[in-house]
C-alpha cells in the first residue's frame, strides 16, 4: 500500500501544531494536539487496510465457511460505523450474516439473529475495536464512577458516552464470563509440586432492587430498595517450598454475588484448571464461618487432593478471642488486662487452648459472663482446634493468615463497589466484580487474548 498521499495530508496539521507550539510554548497542549492528529491519521490508515480486506473475495469465502458451521449465511454487505482509537464513528462496509432458516416450519427462537462475523474475527467487540474497548473498560473499573471514567477518557482524546462505557463493560464481561473459569488462564498455570493457598472471605455492597407495586401518586419514579449484599472474594496463590511466592504464577482473583454453593463451584473449576492434584499440598484459609469449613473437606476429597491443611486466619482468631476478653471484670487493673491479652495471644499461637480455657474459668467472676465466654470459646476455638496449630503451620511454611484476601476485598470491592451512595443491580455488580478482579490480579491481557481466540473459535473450552 502506498501511503505517501496520506502522509502529505498529515503534513499540514502537524506544521500547524508546531507553529502553535512556537507561539504558545505549551508543551502539554503541543503533545495533546500532536497525539490527536496522529491518532486520527492512524485510524485513516487502519480503515484503508481493513476495508479492502473485508471486500476481498477470499476473506469473504473464508467467513462463509465459518458461518456455515454456526448455521449462519451471508446476507450482503451493510454500511456501518465502527470505533477504533479515538471513539469517533468511522464508516465501513462489512459482510453481514444472518441465521439460516430452518428446514422445518416453526417459530424462530429469539436471540438467533445475525451479526458482523468478520469484524468479530478481526477483534471487534460490537463494532468497537478490542483496544478501545479495553481502555474504556479499564477506566470504568479503576475510576470511582462511569462519569469520571468518561472525563478521563476525554482528557486522553477518546470520546465515549457514559452509556457506551457501561455497554462495553457488559459486553466484555458477558462474553468473558461464558468461560469464566478459564478465560483468564493459560496452559502455564500449573501447580506441579508447589504449595497452593486458597482463601475465601466476604465483602459488602448495596444492591439496588426495584420496588414492587404501583408507582406512588405524585412521584416520577417507582423507587428502589438498597439492601446490603455480601459478595464473596476468592484468592488463589502459589508458593514455593520455602514459603515464598511463586513469581512465575500470577495470583488468581474472582468475586461473585452468588450463593455459597456457586462460590465453591467456581473454586472447584479454577483448581481443576490448575491440575490441583499435582500440587505438593493445598492450604485452605478463611475466618471461622462454618459455611466454608463444612465444604473445604469434601472439596479436597472430590479433587483428589492427598495433602491439605485447613487454617483459620490468626488475626480473625485473635479478634474472636478479644470478644472473650471483653467479658473480664471491668474492675480488673488495666495493666493486668494488657498482660492477659498478650498471654492469651501467645497461648493461642502455641495452640495451648486448654490453658486459655482454664484461665477463663478462673478470671471471669460473673456467672453470666463466664457462661457466655465458655460457650463462645467452645463453639469457635475448641471446635476448630485442629485448624489453629499455628506453630506447626509455620514450621511447614504454611500460611497462617488470609491477608491476601483481605487486601483483595479492599481493592476489588471496597474501593469501587462499596463507595457511599452507590447501589448496584445484581447483574452489573457481578460483571464489575469479575472484571475488576481480573484486572487487579494482572490477568487482563490474558483475558483479552483468550477473548480474541474465542471470537475465532480457537479457544479451548474449560475442562
N, C-alpha and C positions, 0 to 999 in steps of 0.2 A: 504494500500500500504506500502511495506517495502522499506524505503528509506535509510537503513543503508549502502548499497553498494554505493549509490550516495554520501553519506556523506564521505565515505572513499576516494572517488575520489577528494573531495574538500579539504581533509586534506593537501595533498601535496602542492597545490598552496598557501594555507594560510600560511603554515610553511615557504615557500619561501618568501612570502611577509613580514612575521615577521622578518626573517633573514636579508632581505634587509633594513628594518627599523632600526635594531640594528647596521647596518654598517653606513647607511647614516644619521640616526636620523632626518629624514624629515617627520614630522607628516602629512603634506599635501599630499605628494606622497604616504605615507602609507595608508591614508584614501581613496585616489583615486584608488589605486591598490586593496585594500580590497573591495571597493564598486564594482569595475568591476568584481571581482571574484564572489562575492555574487549575483550580477545581472545575471551573466551567469549561476550560479547554480540555481537561481530562474526560469530562462527560461527552464532549463532542467527538473526541477520538473513540471513546468506548462505543458510542452509538454507531459510528461509521464502521466499526468492526462487527458489532453484534447483528445489525440489520442484514448485511449480506449473508451472514451465517444462517439466520432464520429463513432467508429467502432461498437458500441453496436446496436443490432437489435431493442431494444425498442426505443432508441433515433431516429433511422432512421425511424421507423414506425410513430413516433410522427410527424416528419417533412414531411413525405409523406402526412399525413393528412392535415398539414398546407399548403403544396404546392398545394394540390388539390383544396383548397379554392381560390388559386390565379391562377388557371389554369396552374400549374407547375407540372412536373412529374420527378421522379428520373431517372437519366441517368448515373448511375455508380459513382464510386469513381475516383477522379483526384488527381494527385500529384501536390502540390502547395507549395509555400513558404510564410510564414507569418512573421510579425514583432511583437514582444511582448513588450520588455522593452528597449533594447539597440539599436534597429533599425537593428540588424543583421537578415539576412534571415534565417528562420528556416523551414525545410521541414515538411510537414504534408500531410495526405491523408484525403480529405474531400468529402462528398457526393455532387454531382453536380446536379442541377435541370435545366431543360430546359422548354421552353414554349410548352405546349401541342399543337399538330397540330389541326387546326380547322376541324370540320367535313365537312364543305362545302369548296369547292375548291376556291382558291383566293390567292392573294398575301399576304404574312405575313407582318404585319406592322413592321417598324423599331423600335428599342428600346425595343422589346419584347423578348430579349434573356434571357438565364438562369443566374444562379448565385449560390453562396455557401450559401444557405438559412440557414443552421445550424450555420455557422460562424456568420452570421448577428444576429441570435437569441442569440448567446453567447456574443455578444458585440463587434464584429469586424467592422471596417469601411474599406471596400475594402481591406481585408487581413491585416489590421493593427489594433492592439488592441485599444480599446477606450481610455485606459490610455495613451498610447504612442501618439495617435492622439491628445489628449487633451493637453499634454505637448508641442508637436510640434506647434500646433495652437496658444497656448498662447504665446510661444516665438515669433512667427511671428507677433502677434498682439502688443506685448509690445516692441519689438526691432525696431530700426529705419529702418531696411531693412531685407529682407529674407536672405541675405548673413550673416548679423550679427546674425540672429536667428540660422543659421546653425552652426556658430562658437560657439555660446553659448551652443547649444545642444551638440556639440562635446566636449566641455570642461567638460560636465557632463556625458560623456561616451555614448552619443547617436549619432549614425552615420546615418544621413539622408541628402540627397542632396537638393539643393535649389528647384528644380522642384518637388521633392516629398513633401516638406513642402508646396509649393503652392497648390499642388493637394489635400493635406489633408485639407487645409483651404476651398477649393472649395467644397470638399465632405461633410464636416461637415456643412458648411454654406448652401450649396444647399439643403441638407436634412432638416435642421432646418427651412429654410425659406419656406418649403412646408406648415408648420403650424406656420408661423411667429408670428401671433397674440397671440398664447397661449403656444408656446414651452418653454418659459422661465417663465411660471407662474404656480401656484399651486392653489388648491381649497381654500387655506387660504388667497389668495389675494382678500379679500373682504373689502369694504369701508363703512360698516354699520355705520351710524351716525358720520361720520368723514368728515373733510374738504379735498377736493381733489384739488390740484394745477396742472393745465395743461399749460405747457409753450412750445412755438414753436419759433424757430429762425433759420436763415440760416448761413451756413459757406461757405467756398470756397475751391475748389480743382482744379487741372488741369486734364482735360480729354484728353486721347490720342485717336485720330481718324486717321485712315489710309487715306492718300491722294488718291484721285481718279485719274483715267487715267493711262497712261503708265509710267513705271519707266524711269526716265531721263537717257539719254545715259551717260555712264561712271560712273554711281552710282550703288552700290551693293544693295541698299535698296530703297524701294518705298518712304519712308519718312512719316511723320505724322504731324497732326495739334495738338496744345496743348492749346485749348481754355479753358477759365475758366468755371467752372460749379458750381452751388450753391446747395449743398445738404442741406436738412432740418433736423434739430435736434429736436427730441421730448423728453420731460421730463415730467413724471407724478409722483407726490409725494403725500403722505398722511400726514395730520396734525391733531393734537388733537384740542379740542375746545379752548384751551388757546394759540394756535398758535405754539406750539412746534411740532417737527417732531415725527411721529409715529415710534418708534424703532422696532416694530414688523412687519413693512411693508417696504420691500426693494423698493427703487426708481426704476422706470422703464424707461430705455433709449432705444431709437431707432433712427436711422438716415437713410435717403433714398435719392437717387438722382432722385426719381420720381417727377412727376408734382404735383402741389398743391392739386389737387383733390385726387390723390393717397395718399398723406400725410394725408389728413383728413379721408380717408377710413381706414388707419392704426389707427389713433387716435380713430375713432369710434369703431373699433374692440377691441382695448385694453380696452376702457371704458365699453363696453358691457361685456367683460370677468370679469370685476370688479363689475358687477352689480351696475353701477354708479347711478341708480335711487334711491338707498338706502342711498346715501351719504347725509350728513346734508346740505352742499352746495358745489358748484363747482366754482373754480376761473380759468378763462381763462386769461392768462397774456402773452403779447408779445409786440413788438415795434409797431410803427404806420402803418405798412404795411397793406393796405386795403384788400389784398388777404386773410389775416387771419380774419379780423373783419367782413367781409360780409359772413363768413362761420361759425363763432362760434355760433351765434344766432340760425340759422337753425339746427346746430348740437345738441344744447341743447334741442331744441323742438323735434327733431327726437328721442333723447334718453330719452325723458320724464323727463328731469331734471327740477324740480319745482323751485329751488332756485339757481341762479348762478350769479356771478359777472364777469364783463369784466374790466380788469385793463391794462392800458398802463404803461409799466415799467417806473418808476420815473426817472431813470438815462437816458433813451432814451429821455424822455420828456425834461430834462434839457439840453441835447445835442442839441435838436431842438430849444430850447429857446436861446441857445448860438448863433445859426445862425442868430437870430433876433438881438441879442445884437451886433453882428459884424456890423450891419447897423447904429449903433450910430455914431455921428460925430467923426471923428478922432482927432479933436482938444479938445475933452472932457477931462477934468482932470482925470488922471488915478485913483486917489482916489475916485472921484465921480463915475467913471465907475465901480470900485470894489463894491461900495456901491449899485449901481443899480443892479448889478448881484446878490448880496446877497438878496436884497429886492425882486427882481422878483422870485428868487428861493423860498423864503418864501411864497410869494403870490401864486405861483404855488402849493406848498404843501397844502396851506389852501383852494385852489380851487377858489381864487378870480381872475378869468381870466379877468373880466371886468376892474379891476383896471390896470392890465398889458396892456390891450388894450388902455386904456386912456393915460397911460404914453408913450406908443409907439408913439401915435399921437402927444404928447407934446415934446418929447425929440429928435425925429428924424426930422431934419430940411429939408434934401434933399427930394424933391418930389419923385424922382425915388426910393430912398432907402425906403422912407415911404410907397410907394405903394407896393413894394416888401415885406416889413416886415409885413404889414397888410394882404397881400394875404397869406403869409406863416402862420401867426397867425390864420387866419380864417380856412384854409384848414386842419391844423394839430391840433390846440388847440380847437377852437370853435366847430368844427365838432366832436371832441372826448371829449367834456366837461363832459359827463356822465361817462367817463372812467378815470377821473382824480380827483375823490373825495378822495384824499389820506388820509386826516384827518379822514374821515368817514370809509374808509377801515381799517385804523389802529385801530379804535375804535372796529370794529368787528373782530380783529385779522386776517384780510385778508392780504395776501402778497401784497406788493406794488412794488416789483421788480422781475425781471426774472434772478437773478444772478445764479440760479441753471442751467439754460440752457446755459448761457454764459460760465460757468465753464465746462459744458459737451461738448460744441463746442471746447473749447481749448483742453480738454483731449482726446476726441474721434476723432476729425477731425484734428485739427491743429498740434498736437504733433506726428502724424503718417502719415496722408494722405496729409498734406499740405507742407511737407518739400521741400526745394529748389531742383529742378532738378528731382522731382518725378512726373510722369504722369501715370494716371490710365485708363485702359479700364473700361467702364461703369459697366460691369457685375462684374469684380473683385472688383471695388470700392464698389458696393452695398453689396457684401458679407463681405468685410472688415468692412464696416460701421456697419452692423448688428452685427457681431461677437464681434467687439471691444466695441460696446455699451453694449452688454450682459455681457461681461467680466467686464467692469469698473463699472457697477451698482450692481455687486455682485450676478448675477443670472446665472453664468456659470455652476455650479454644477446642478442646477435645469434643465437647458437645456440638459445637458448630460444624466441625469436620464430619462428625457422625450424622448430623442432620443432612449435610450435602450428600453423603453416601446413601442415606435413607431416601432422598428425593430421586436418586438414580437407581434405586432398587438393589444397591450393593451392600447394604448394612446387614450384618448378621443379627438375627433376632435373638433376644435373650434366651438363655438356657434355663 
